[in-house]
Amino acid sequence: MAAILLLIVGCAPIDRPTMRTGSLPYPGLFTLYADVDPSDLGHHRYRGNVMPVLFADEASRGIVYTCRAGFLDMSHVRDSIDLTRYYYLAFADAVRDGESHVVVYGFSPCRFHVTLDLPAEWSLDAWADTSASSNHDRKQPLPDELDDALIDLAAQTAWITTTWYEFLQWYGYKSAGVISERRSAFTYDDIIAHAVGGDVARRALRHSRCDDTFNDAATDELERTLEELEALSPEQTYDATRAVEGQWWEGGQAIRRQLDLGLEDGSIKPWLVRDFAPCPDREPEPYDVPPLIDALRPDGEPLARIEIEMRILEAGAIRAAVPDQPQRLVPHRDFPHLIADMRADLAEQFGESFDEPYPDQSSPDRPCSDRAP
């Protein structure tokens, strides 16, 4: 019955996505490590909680190494794709309904309050004067400039919420209620995966907004993006993980973490395995990320303001790391304080160079190992 209703109304209702199971970027006990074949990823399937995905052919989890972006956790890439679509639909519906305040979610009980402030020329009332469509028509297309801005805002929001989840892991949040996720916070396969997923979603959304066609578009764009990033085979990915054993990870834990969020220049530098034979002469190039600052309108004024309402047991510890201990966090204002707090702890645990892939500027002497049987 639900499937029939969706066929009748077209686009499905806004359904919060559910999180996929991730992997740490190295083998070991309880790391859930798996490598994935970039040529056999299956069909992307938006994972909502209204209609759970059953018998999907999507390869939803595993690590892939790319010559241009380093290690990517595919579950994080797909989660970022889904979150971007979810936020876009929420923002578009709010605009059609004349609402300026939207509450959306990530993968925790926290609420993200997004306050929209559209310029007058983007209001649907003004646009509807020259359109036969009703201002309250849920299928009414948005003006191109406004639509593009909402897609970009959705990608920015997904970047913020996925980054926020990394902070939650560090400060002790347990999605399953029992097992600590701290060792997976800000590993070198996650931050870049969030950015890649957001880019894939932005391209897909500009092709299609509805469920079935969006999944098709996301599948095509993900394949195209991985080709551009020069994704390698599962065997080569495994060799890449072994090439950085003892340098980036050791004994089942990441001994280096990537805390660069592009706060200063709007880009991050992927961590590439040095002197890795399948990627000769590759040097990391900056990868643009959505800004943490409030999105801007064409006139330079804020398009939206995003605030985080913490509804978790770890809220007190997080507030303690931020000046004035605000009830709601503002990403571009407060994330740097959380990074500084983490940095002090990680430096004490792993040394001052914990956030540099090759701090000694020397080539690794560990050869690529053969794949374990």
C-alpha positions as CSV (number, residue, x, y, z in Angstrom):
1,M,0.0,0.0,0.0
2,A,2.8,2.5,0.9
3,A,4.5,1.8,-2.4
4,I,1.3,2.5,-4.3
5,L,0.8,5.8,-2.4
6,L,4.3,6.9,-3.3
7,L,3.6,6.2,-6.9
8,I,0.5,8.4,-6.7
9,V,2.0,11.4,-5.0
10,G,5.4,11.3,-6.8
11,C,8.2,12.3,-4.4
12,A,8.1,10.5,-1.1
13,P,7.5,12.4,2.2
14,I,10.6,13.7,4.0
15,D,11.9,10.7,5.7
16,R,14.9,11.0,8.0
17,P,17.7,8.8,6.8
18,T,19.1,6.0,8.9
19,M,22.8,5.5,9.5
20,R,24.8,2.7,7.8
21,T,27.5,0.7,9.6
22,G,30.9,2.2,9.1
23,S,34.4,0.7,9.1
24,L,37.7,1.8,10.5
25,P,40.3,2.2,7.7
26,Y,42.5,-0.7,8.9
27,P,42.1,-4.4,9.8
28,G,41.9,-5.5,13.4
29,L,39.7,-6.7,16.2
30,F,36.3,-4.9,16.2
31,T,37.4,-2.5,13.5
32,L,34.7,-3.9,11.1
33,Y,37.3,-3.3,8.4
34,A,36.2,-4.3,4.9
35,D,37.4,-3.2,1.5
36,V,35.0,-2.5,-1.3
37,D,35.2,-2.8,-5.0
38,P,34.5,0.7,-6.5
39,S,33.4,-1.0,-9.8
40,D,30.8,-3.0,-8.0
41,L,29.0,-0.6,-5.6
42,G,25.5,-1.5,-6.7
43,H,22.6,0.9,-6.8
44,H,22.4,3.7,-4.3
45,R,19.4,3.5,-2.1
46,Y,18.2,6.3,0.2
47,R,17.8,4.8,3.6
48,G,14.8,6.2,5.4
49,N,13.0,5.0,8.5
50,V,9.5,5.1,7.0
51,M,10.2,2.4,4.4
52,P,13.3,0.4,5.5
53,V,15.5,-0.8,2.7
54,L,15.1,-4.5,2.1
55,F,17.0,-6.6,-0.3
56,A,18.9,-3.6,-1.7
57,D,21.8,-4.3,-4.0
58,E,23.8,-1.3,-2.6
59,A,27.3,-2.0,-1.4
60,S,26.8,0.2,1.6
61,R,30.0,-0.3,3.6
62,G,33.7,-0.7,3.3
63,I,36.9,1.2,2.6
64,V,38.2,2.3,-0.8
65,Y,41.5,4.0,-1.4
66,T,41.7,6.7,-4.0
67,C,44.8,8.2,-5.5
68,R,43.4,11.8,-5.1
69,A,41.4,11.7,-1.9
70,G,43.0,8.9,0.1
71,F,40.9,6.5,2.1
72,L,37.1,6.8,1.9
73,D,34.6,5.1,4.2
74,M,31.8,4.4,1.8
75,S,29.1,4.3,4.5
76,H,30.0,7.8,5.4
77,V,29.9,8.9,1.7
78,R,26.4,7.4,1.3
79,D,25.2,8.8,4.6
80,S,26.3,12.3,3.5
81,I,24.5,11.8,0.2
82,D,21.3,10.9,2.1
83,L,21.5,13.7,4.6
84,T,22.0,16.3,1.9
85,R,18.9,15.1,0.1
86,Y,16.9,15.0,3.4
87,Y,17.9,18.6,4.3
88,Y,17.2,19.9,0.8
89,L,13.7,18.5,0.9
90,A,13.1,20.0,4.3
91,F,14.3,23.4,3.3
92,A,12.4,23.4,0.0
93,D,9.1,22.4,1.8
94,A,9.7,25.1,4.4
95,V,10.1,27.7,1.7
96,R,6.9,26.6,-0.1
97,D,5.0,26.7,3.2
98,G,6.3,30.2,4.0
99,E,8.2,28.9,7.1
100,S,11.5,30.4,8.1
101,H,12.4,28.0,10.9
102,V,13.2,24.4,10.2
103,V,14.2,21.6,12.7
104,V,16.2,18.7,11.2
105,Y,18.2,15.8,12.6
106,G,21.4,13.9,12.0
107,F,22.2,10.5,13.5
108,S,21.7,11.4,17.1
109,P,18.9,12.9,19.3
110,C,20.4,16.4,18.8
111,R,18.3,18.9,16.9
112,F,19.6,21.3,14.3
113,H,17.7,24.6,14.2
114,V,18.0,26.2,10.7
115,T,16.6,29.8,10.4
116,L,16.1,30.9,6.8
117,D,16.3,34.6,5.7
118,L,15.6,34.7,2.0
119,P,16.2,37.9,0.0
120,A,13.0,39.5,-1.2
121,E,13.7,38.6,-4.8
122,W,13.7,34.9,-3.8
123,S,10.3,34.9,-2.1
124,L,7.7,32.6,-3.7
125,D,5.1,35.3,-3.4
126,A,7.0,37.6,-5.7
127,W,7.8,34.7,-8.1
128,A,4.2,33.4,-8.1
129,D,3.0,36.7,-9.6
130,T,4.3,35.5,-12.9
131,S,3.5,31.9,-12.4
132,A,0.3,30.0,-12.7
133,S,1.4,27.6,-9.9
134,S,-0.1,28.0,-6.4
135,N,2.3,29.3,-3.8
136,H,1.3,26.3,-1.6
137,D,1.7,23.6,-4.3
138,R,4.1,20.9,-2.9
139,K,5.2,20.1,-6.4
140,Q,5.8,23.7,-7.4
141,P,9.3,24.1,-8.8
142,L,11.5,26.7,-7.1
143,P,13.3,29.4,-9.0
144,D,16.7,28.1,-10.2
145,E,18.8,30.5,-8.1
146,L,16.9,29.7,-5.0
147,D,16.9,26.0,-5.7
148,D,20.7,26.0,-6.1
149,A,21.1,28.0,-2.9
150,L,19.0,25.5,-1.0
151,I,21.0,22.6,-2.4
152,D,24.2,24.2,-1.3
153,L,22.7,25.0,2.1
154,A,21.7,21.3,2.4
155,A,25.3,20.2,1.6
156,Q,26.6,22.7,4.2
157,T,24.2,21.3,6.8
158,A,25.2,17.7,6.1
159,W,28.8,18.7,6.5
160,I,28.0,20.3,9.8
161,T,25.9,17.4,11.1
162,T,28.4,14.7,10.1
163,T,31.3,16.7,11.6
164,W,29.2,17.1,14.7
165,Y,28.8,13.3,15.0
166,E,32.6,13.0,15.0
167,F,32.6,15.3,18.0
168,L,29.9,13.3,19.7
169,Q,32.0,10.1,19.3
170,W,35.0,11.8,20.9
171,Y,33.0,13.1,23.8
172,G,31.6,9.7,24.6
173,Y,28.3,9.4,22.7
174,K,27.3,5.7,22.1
175,S,24.8,5.2,19.3
176,A,24.2,1.6,20.5
177,G,24.2,2.7,24.1
178,V,27.1,0.4,25.2
179,I,30.1,0.5,23.0
180,S,32.4,3.5,22.9
181,E,33.0,5.0,19.5
182,R,35.8,7.3,20.5
183,R,38.5,5.5,18.6
184,S,36.7,6.1,15.3
185,A,36.3,9.9,15.8
186,F,38.1,12.0,13.1
187,T,39.9,9.1,11.5
188,Y,41.5,10.0,8.2
189,D,38.8,8.3,6.1
190,D,35.8,10.2,7.5
191,I,36.2,13.9,7.0
192,I,37.1,13.6,3.3
193,A,34.3,11.0,2.9
194,H,31.7,13.6,4.2
195,A,32.9,16.2,1.7
196,V,32.9,13.7,-1.2
197,G,29.4,12.6,-0.3
198,G,28.1,16.1,-0.2
199,D,29.5,16.8,-3.6
200,V,27.9,13.7,-5.1
201,A,24.5,14.7,-3.6
202,R,24.7,18.2,-4.9
203,R,25.3,17.0,-8.4
204,A,22.5,14.4,-8.1
205,L,20.0,16.8,-6.7
206,R,20.5,19.1,-9.6
207,H,19.4,16.2,-11.8
208,S,16.5,14.9,-9.6
209,R,14.7,15.4,-6.3
210,C,12.4,12.4,-6.2
211,D,13.3,9.1,-4.6
212,D,13.7,6.7,-7.5
213,T,15.3,9.2,-9.9
214,F,17.5,10.6,-7.1
215,N,18.9,7.2,-6.4
216,D,19.6,6.7,-10.1
217,A,21.4,10.1,-10.2
218,A,23.3,9.5,-7.0
219,T,24.5,6.1,-8.3
220,D,25.7,7.7,-11.6
221,E,27.4,10.6,-9.8
222,L,29.1,8.4,-7.2
223,E,30.5,6.2,-10.0
224,R,31.7,9.3,-11.9
225,T,33.2,10.9,-8.8
226,L,35.2,7.7,-7.8
227,E,36.6,7.5,-11.3
228,E,37.7,11.1,-11.1
229,L,39.3,10.4,-7.7
230,E,41.1,7.3,-9.2
231,A,39.6,4.7,-6.9
232,L,41.6,1.5,-6.6
233,S,40.8,-2.2,-6.3
234,P,40.1,-4.0,-3.0
235,E,43.5,-5.6,-3.1
236,Q,45.2,-2.2,-3.6
237,T,43.2,-0.7,-0.8
238,Y,44.3,-3.4,1.5
239,D,47.9,-2.8,0.5
240,A,47.4,0.9,1.2
241,T,46.2,0.2,4.7
242,R,49.2,-2.0,5.4
243,A,51.6,0.6,4.0
244,V,50.7,3.0,6.8
245,E,50.6,0.4,9.6
246,G,52.7,1.7,12.5
247,Q,52.4,5.3,11.2
248,W,48.7,6.1,11.0
249,W,47.3,3.1,12.9
250,E,48.7,0.5,15.2
251,G,47.3,-2.3,17.4
252,G,43.7,-1.8,16.4
253,Q,43.6,2.0,16.9
254,A,44.2,5.2,14.8
255,I,47.3,6.9,16.2
256,R,46.8,9.9,13.9
257,R,43.6,11.8,13.5
258,Q,42.5,14.4,10.9
259,L,41.3,17.5,12.7
260,D,41.6,19.9,9.7
261,L,38.0,21.0,8.9
262,G,39.0,23.8,6.5
263,L,38.1,26.4,9.0
264,E,40.6,28.9,7.7
265,D,40.7,28.4,3.9
266,G,37.6,26.3,3.1
267,S,39.5,23.2,2.0
268,I,41.1,20.2,3.5
269,K,44.1,18.2,2.4
270,P,43.5,14.5,1.8
271,W,45.9,12.1,3.5
272,L,47.7,10.2,0.7
273,V,49.9,7.2,1.2
274,R,53.4,8.3,0.2
275,D,55.4,6.4,-2.4
276,F,52.4,4.1,-3.1
277,A,53.1,2.2,-6.3
278,P,49.6,2.4,-7.8
279,C,49.6,6.2,-7.4
280,P,53.0,7.3,-8.5
281,D,54.0,10.9,-7.9
282,R,50.7,11.9,-6.4
283,E,50.7,14.9,-4.1
284,P,47.7,15.9,-2.0
285,E,45.6,18.7,-3.5
286,P,43.2,20.8,-1.5
287,Y,39.6,19.5,-1.5
288,D,37.0,22.2,-1.1
289,V,34.5,21.7,1.8
290,P,31.2,23.5,2.6
291,P,31.9,26.4,5.0
292,L,31.0,26.2,8.7
293,I,30.0,29.8,8.6
294,D,26.4,30.7,8.0
295,A,25.4,30.5,4.3
296,L,25.4,33.8,2.5
297,R,22.8,35.3,0.2
298,P,23.9,37.1,-3.0
299,D,23.9,40.4,-1.1
300,G,26.4,39.1,1.4
301,E,23.9,38.8,4.2
302,P,23.2,35.4,6.0
303,L,20.9,33.1,4.1
304,A,20.5,30.9,7.2
305,R,21.7,30.4,10.7
306,I,22.3,26.9,12.1
307,E,22.3,26.1,15.8
308,I,22.7,22.8,17.6
309,E,20.4,21.8,20.4
310,M,22.1,19.1,22.4
311,R,19.8,16.5,23.9
312,I,22.4,14.0,25.0
313,L,24.1,13.0,28.2
314,E,27.4,14.3,26.9
315,A,26.1,17.9,26.6
316,G,27.7,19.0,29.8
317,A,31.2,17.9,28.8
318,I,30.9,19.5,25.4
319,R,29.7,22.8,26.9
320,A,32.6,22.8,29.3
321,A,35.0,23.1,26.3
322,V,33.2,26.2,24.9
323,P,33.4,29.7,26.4
324,D,30.3,30.8,28.2
325,Q,28.9,27.2,28.0
326,P,26.0,28.1,25.6
327,Q,22.8,26.2,25.6
328,R,23.0,25.9,21.8
329,L,26.2,25.7,19.8
330,V,26.9,27.7,16.6
331,P,29.2,25.7,14.4
332,H,31.6,28.3,13.1
333,R,31.9,29.9,16.5
334,D,32.1,26.8,18.7
335,F,33.7,24.0,16.7
336,P,37.2,25.6,16.9
337,H,37.0,25.4,20.7
338,L,36.0,21.7,20.6
339,I,38.9,21.1,18.2
340,A,41.3,22.8,20.6
341,D,40.0,20.7,23.5
342,M,40.5,17.5,21.5
343,R,43.9,18.5,20.3
344,A,45.3,18.8,23.8
345,D,44.1,15.4,24.7
346,L,45.3,13.7,21.5
347,A,48.7,15.4,21.7
348,E,49.2,14.0,25.2
349,Q,48.1,10.6,24.1
350,F,49.9,10.3,20.7
351,G,52.4,13.2,20.5
352,E,52.2,16.7,19.0
353,S,52.3,15.5,15.4
354,F,49.2,13.2,15.8
355,D,47.4,15.2,13.1
356,E,50.1,15.1,10.4
357,P,50.3,12.1,8.1
358,Y,54.1,12.3,7.7
359,P,55.5,14.7,10.3
360,D,59.1,13.7,9.8
361,Q,58.9,14.4,6.0
362,S,60.6,11.1,5.4
363,S,59.3,8.4,3.1
364,P,57.9,5.4,4.9
365,D,60.2,2.3,4.8
366,R,57.3,-0.2,5.2
367,P,56.7,-2.0,1.9
368,C,53.3,-2.8,0.7
369,S,52.4,-6.3,2.1
370,D,50.8,-9.0,0.2
371,R,47.1,-9.4,0.8
372,A,46.4,-11.8,3.7
373,P,44.5,-15.0,2.6
